[in-house]
Amino acid sequence: MPGFSRAGRSSRIMQREGNMQGIQHTERGAPDPALELLMDLAPVLDSLGKDEFYWKLAAAVARYMDSGRFLTVRYAQYARPEFLVNAAMSTKAVQSYLKNYYRIDPLLRMVRDEATRPVVTFDEQRRNGSDTLFYDEIYRSAAIRDELVFLLPSIGGVYIAICIDRARRLFSEAEQLRARLIYPLLARIHSLHTYQTLYGQVGLDLDDGEIATMIQDVAGNILFRNRQWTQKADAMLEARLPEIVGSLRNGSEKIDDKIILHWETLDTTNAIAPSGKAVMLETVSPGFLDLTSEELIDRFAAQNSLTPTERKIVSYTLQGYTPGKIADFLDVRVGTIRNHKHRLYYKLDITTERELFSMMFESFVAQ
């Protein structure tokens, strides 16, 4: 061929071999995250229907998203959230969350309002104008800069949230895209886990929480009861189910002041009970606190006779602004802001910003 020489060919072969060696070196130095995820998912698949499933799944996803901090939380329609895995929060932080702070969790609101999205980040909610001032305060205290969440549907309106936390940097747009790309795979794996848990009844995922669960087929035959159901639902309640549920595809009925029964019709493709029903008994917990942060601050200011300036300082402080920045906003000296804060904290008998947040939030939760 014109212009083709043996020397030129040899040169190109050597160059190609050199490039291949470079590629191999790069691959050894920086493993492909997708390949690592596939390798990490092997033990996850081995744990389908078993107690360690959520830990292995969350750990694999956290590694894929370049984080060592992760949580798995169960969100229900009526019961308070439950921690299934915790590799991010202190015991004290978990206790505070479960006592009251879950009521300002945006994820709880998404589940209760049926407005869930497959993948969401806390920073995205903040940038989109969500009222996250109070949850932002909790994140600061827990040294969380951003959180990426996979919301995986279960049965009976329940969602399992795989939460990946970061302390120093945000999840980039490219990383969020990677998360969305793997979501269908994670959802399918989770669906298989739910099937194994119900069909094999080998795991405790439906036995280790507060939600009583029963599955019946389209003819009304009971296929599955978890431990909570056998403890909370007697034969009389089961006998009344056809009367309560009737032909309604979905619904709820209050059993007493604290317990609510609700149900949903399963898909025709459900592997356990096609067109059957998932019936749940839940202990009703206080729901999402449906007040904006500014409304809460206004009430707190009125309750504690705060001056207009003190009210502004409280608001700016809870948003994480420094005394210097607050002074800029109010067009005063930094020393003036420090004096105001000193008098404010003395009036409220507190010493820290954390105490200010707790005092304000808990005073209204108690009402």
C-alpha positions in Angstrom: 0.0 0.0 0.0 1.3 3.5 -0.8 2.9 5.3 2.2 2.9 2.1 4.3 6.4 1.0 5.6 7.5 -1.9 7.8 9.2 0.6 10.1 6.1 2.7 10.4 4.0 -0.4 11.2 6.5 -1.5 13.9 6.4 1.9 15.4 2.6 1.9 15.6 2.6 -1.6 17.2 5.1 -0.5 19.9 3.0 2.6 20.6 -0.2 0.5 20.9 1.5 -1.9 23.3 2.8 1.0 25.3 -0.7 2.5 25.5 -2.1 -0.8 26.6 0.5 -1.1 29.4 -0.4 2.5 30.5 -4.1 1.6 30.5 -3.4 -1.5 32.6 -1.4 0.5 35.0 -4.2 3.1 35.3 -6.7 0.3 35.9 -4.5 -1.2 38.6 -4.0 2.2 40.3 -7.6 3.4 40.1 -10.1 0.4 39.9 -13.3 1.0 38.0 -16.1 1.8 40.5 -18.7 -0.1 38.4 -16.5 -3.2 38.4 -16.0 -2.9 42.2 -19.8 -2.5 42.6 -20.4 -5.7 40.7 -17.9 -7.5 42.8 -19.4 -6.1 46.0 -22.9 -7.1 45.0 -22.0 -10.8 44.9 -22.2 -11.2 48.7 -25.3 -9.0 48.7 -27.0 -11.5 46.4 -25.9 -14.3 48.7 -27.6 -12.5 51.6 -31.1 -12.1 50.0 -33.8 -12.8 52.6 -31.2 -12.8 55.4 -30.6 -10.5 58.3 -27.3 -9.1 57.0 -28.8 -8.0 53.6 -29.3 -4.3 54.3 -25.8 -3.9 55.9 -24.1 -5.5 52.9 -26.2 -3.6 50.4 -25.6 -0.2 52.1 -21.9 -0.9 52.5 -21.6 -1.8 48.8 -23.4 1.3 47.7 -21.4 3.5 50.0 -18.2 2.2 48.6 -19.4 2.8 45.1 -20.3 6.4 46.0 -16.9 6.9 47.7 -18.1 7.2 51.3 -17.6 5.2 54.5 -20.7 6.6 56.3 -24.1 5.1 55.6 -27.5 4.4 57.1 -30.5 2.3 56.3 -33.8 3.7 57.6 -37.3 2.2 57.2 -40.0 4.9 56.6 -43.7 3.9 57.1 -47.0 5.6 56.6 -47.9 5.9 60.3 -45.1 4.5 62.5 -42.0 6.5 63.3 -38.9 5.7 61.2 -36.7 2.8 62.2 -32.9 2.4 61.9 -32.0 -0.9 60.2 -28.3 -0.1 59.7 -26.2 2.7 61.3 -22.6 3.4 60.3 -22.9 7.2 60.5 -24.6 8.6 63.6 -23.8 8.5 67.3 -26.1 6.7 69.7 -27.1 10.1 71.2 -27.9 11.5 67.8 -30.1 8.5 67.0 -31.9 8.9 70.3 -32.6 12.6 69.6 -33.8 11.8 66.1 -36.2 9.1 67.2 -37.5 11.2 70.1 -38.6 14.2 68.1 -36.4 15.3 65.2 -37.7 12.7 62.8 -40.7 15.0 62.5 -38.7 17.4 60.5 -37.1 14.8 58.2 -37.8 15.7 54.6 -37.6 12.0 53.7 -40.5 11.3 56.0 -42.5 14.0 54.4 -41.8 12.6 50.9 -43.1 9.1 52.0 -46.2 10.4 53.8 -47.1 12.8 50.9 -46.4 10.0 48.4 -43.9 12.3 46.7 -40.8 10.1 46.7 -38.1 10.2 44.1 -35.7 7.3 43.4 -32.5 9.3 44.2 -32.3 12.6 46.1 -29.6 14.6 47.9 -29.9 17.0 50.8 -28.0 19.7 48.9 -30.4 19.4 46.0 -33.3 20.0 48.3 -31.6 23.0 49.8 -30.8 24.5 46.4 -34.4 23.9 45.3 -35.7 26.1 48.1 -37.0 23.4 50.4 -37.4 24.7 54.0 -34.5 22.7 55.4 -33.2 25.1 58.1 -33.9 22.8 61.0 -32.6 19.6 59.3 -29.6 21.6 58.2 -28.9 22.3 61.9 -29.0 18.6 62.7 -26.6 17.9 59.8 -24.1 20.4 61.1 -24.2 18.9 64.5 -23.6 15.4 63.0 -20.8 16.7 60.7 -22.7 15.9 57.6 -22.1 18.1 54.6 -24.3 16.2 52.1 -26.4 13.1 52.0 -27.4 11.0 48.9 -30.4 8.8 49.4 -31.8 5.8 47.4 -35.5 5.3 48.3 -36.5 1.7 47.7 -40.2 0.7 47.8 -41.3 -2.2 50.0 -44.9 -3.2 50.7 -47.7 -1.4 52.4 -46.4 2.1 51.6 -43.1 1.4 53.3 -39.8 2.7 51.9 -36.3 1.7 52.7 -33.8 4.6 52.5 -30.2 3.8 51.8 -28.5 7.0 53.0 -24.9 7.8 52.1 -23.3 10.6 54.0 -20.3 12.9 53.4 -18.6 15.2 55.9 -16.6 17.5 53.7 -17.9 17.6 50.1 -21.1 17.5 48.1 -22.2 14.8 45.7 -21.4 16.1 42.2 -23.8 16.0 39.3 -21.8 13.2 37.7 -22.0 11.2 41.0 -25.8 11.8 41.2 -26.1 10.5 37.6 -24.2 7.4 38.5 -26.6 6.9 41.4 -29.6 7.2 39.2 -28.1 4.7 36.7 -27.7 2.0 39.3 -31.1 2.6 41.0 -33.0 0.1 38.9 -30.5 -2.6 39.7 -30.7 -1.8 43.4 -34.6 -1.7 43.3 -34.6 -5.1 41.6 -32.3 -6.6 44.1 -34.4 -5.2 47.0 -37.5 -6.6 45.4 -35.9 -10.1 45.3 -34.9 -9.6 49.0 -38.5 -8.8 49.9 -39.6 -11.9 48.0 -37.1 -14.1 49.8 -38.0 -12.7 53.2 -41.7 -13.4 52.6 -41.4 -16.7 50.7 -38.6 -18.3 52.6 -39.4 -16.6 55.9 -35.7 -16.9 56.8 -34.9 -13.2 57.5 -36.0 -11.0 60.3 -36.4 -7.8 58.3 -40.2 -8.0 58.8 -39.9 -9.2 62.4 -37.4 -6.7 63.8 -39.5 -3.6 63.7 -42.7 -2.1 64.9 -44.9 -2.8 61.9 -47.2 -5.8 62.0 -47.5 -7.3 58.5 -49.8 -9.9 57.0 -50.0 -11.0 53.3 -53.1 -12.6 51.8 -53.8 -13.9 48.3 -56.6 -12.8 46.0 -58.9 -15.4 47.6 -58.3 -14.1 51.1 -56.0 -16.9 52.3 -53.3 -15.8 54.7 -49.9 -16.6 53.3 -47.6 -14.7 55.7 -47.7 -13.2 59.2 -44.8 -11.7 60.9 -44.2 -11.9 64.6 -45.7 -8.4 65.3 -48.9 -9.5 63.5 -49.3 -12.6 65.7 -48.8 -10.4 68.8 -51.1 -7.5 67.9 -53.8 -9.1 65.7 -56.1 -11.7 67.3 -58.4 -14.1 65.5 -61.3 -11.7 65.9 -59.6 -9.0 63.9 -58.6 -11.4 61.2 -62.2 -12.6 60.9 -63.3 -9.0 60.5 -60.9 -8.2 57.7 -63.2 -9.0 54.8 -65.8 -6.7 56.3 -63.2 -3.9 56.9 -61.3 -4.2 53.7 -64.2 -5.2 51.4 -63.5 -4.5 47.8 -61.4 -1.4 48.4 -57.9 -1.7 46.7 -56.3 0.6 49.4 -57.5 2.1 52.6 -57.1 2.5 56.3 -59.2 2.2 59.5 -58.4 3.2 63.1 -58.5 0.2 65.4 -58.0 2.3 68.6 -56.4 5.6 69.7 -52.9 4.3 69.0 -53.2 1.6 66.3 -54.2 2.0 62.7 -54.9 -0.8 60.2 -54.1 -0.1 56.5 -53.8 -2.2 53.4 -52.8 -2.1 49.7 -53.6 -4.3 46.8 -50.4 -5.9 45.4 -49.5 -5.9 41.7 -50.7 -8.6 39.4 -47.0 -9.5 38.8 -46.3 -9.8 42.6 -44.4 -13.1 43.1 -45.9 -13.9 46.4 -49.6 -12.9 46.1 -50.5 -11.5 42.7 -53.5 -9.2 43.2 -53.5 -10.1 46.9 -53.3 -7.7 49.7 -50.6 -6.5 52.1 -52.2 -5.6 55.5 -50.4 -3.6 58.1 -50.9 -2.6 61.7 -48.9 0.4 62.8 -48.6 2.4 66.0 -49.5 5.9 65.1 -46.7 8.4 65.7 -46.8 12.2 65.4 -46.3 13.0 61.8 -44.2 15.6 59.9 -44.2 18.9 61.7 -46.1 21.0 59.1 -44.7 24.4 60.1 -42.0 26.4 58.3 -38.9 27.3 60.2 -39.9 31.0 60.2 -43.3 30.2 61.7 -41.6 28.2 64.5 -39.1 31.0 65.1 -42.0 33.6 65.3 -43.8 31.4 67.8 -40.6 30.9 69.8 -40.0 34.7 69.8 -43.5 35.4 71.1 -43.3 32.7 73.7 -40.0 34.0 75.1 -40.7 37.8 74.6 -37.8 38.2 72.2 -37.1 41.7 70.7 -37.2 42.0 66.9 -33.4 42.1 66.9 -33.1 39.0 69.0 -35.6 37.2 66.7 -33.4 38.0 63.7 -30.3 36.9 65.5 -32.0 33.6 66.4 -33.0 33.0 62.7 -29.5 33.9 61.3 -27.8 31.8 64.0 -29.8 28.7 63.2 -28.9 29.2 59.5 -25.3 28.9 60.5 -24.2 32.5 60.0 -21.2 33.8 62.0 -21.6 36.9 64.2 -19.6 38.9 61.6 -22.0 37.9 58.9 -25.1 38.7 61.1 -23.5 42.1 61.9 -23.3 42.7 58.1 -27.0 41.8 57.7 -28.1 44.0 60.5 -25.6 46.8 59.7 -24.1 46.9 63.2 -20.7 46.1 64.7 -19.7 42.5 65.5 -19.4 43.4 69.2 -23.0 44.5 69.2 -24.1 41.1 67.9 -22.0 39.3 70.5 -23.6 41.4 73.3 -27.1 40.7 71.9 -26.3 37.0 71.9 -24.9 37.0 75.4 -28.1 38.7 76.7 -30.3 36.4 74.7 -28.6 33.2 75.9 -28.8 34.5 79.5 -32.5 35.3 79.1 -33.1 31.7 77.8 -30.8 30.1 80.3 -28.7 28.4 77.7 -25.0 28.6 76.6 -24.8 27.1 73.1 -26.4 27.3 69.7 -27.3 23.6 70.0 -29.3 24.3 73.2 -31.1 27.1 71.4 -32.2 24.8 68.6 -33.3 22.0 71.1 -35.2 24.4 73.3 -37.1 25.9 70.4 -37.9 22.7 68.6 -38.8 20.7 71.7 -41.0 23.4 73.2 -43.3 23.2 70.2 -43.2 19.4 69.8 -44.5 19.2 73.4 -47.5 21.4 72.7 
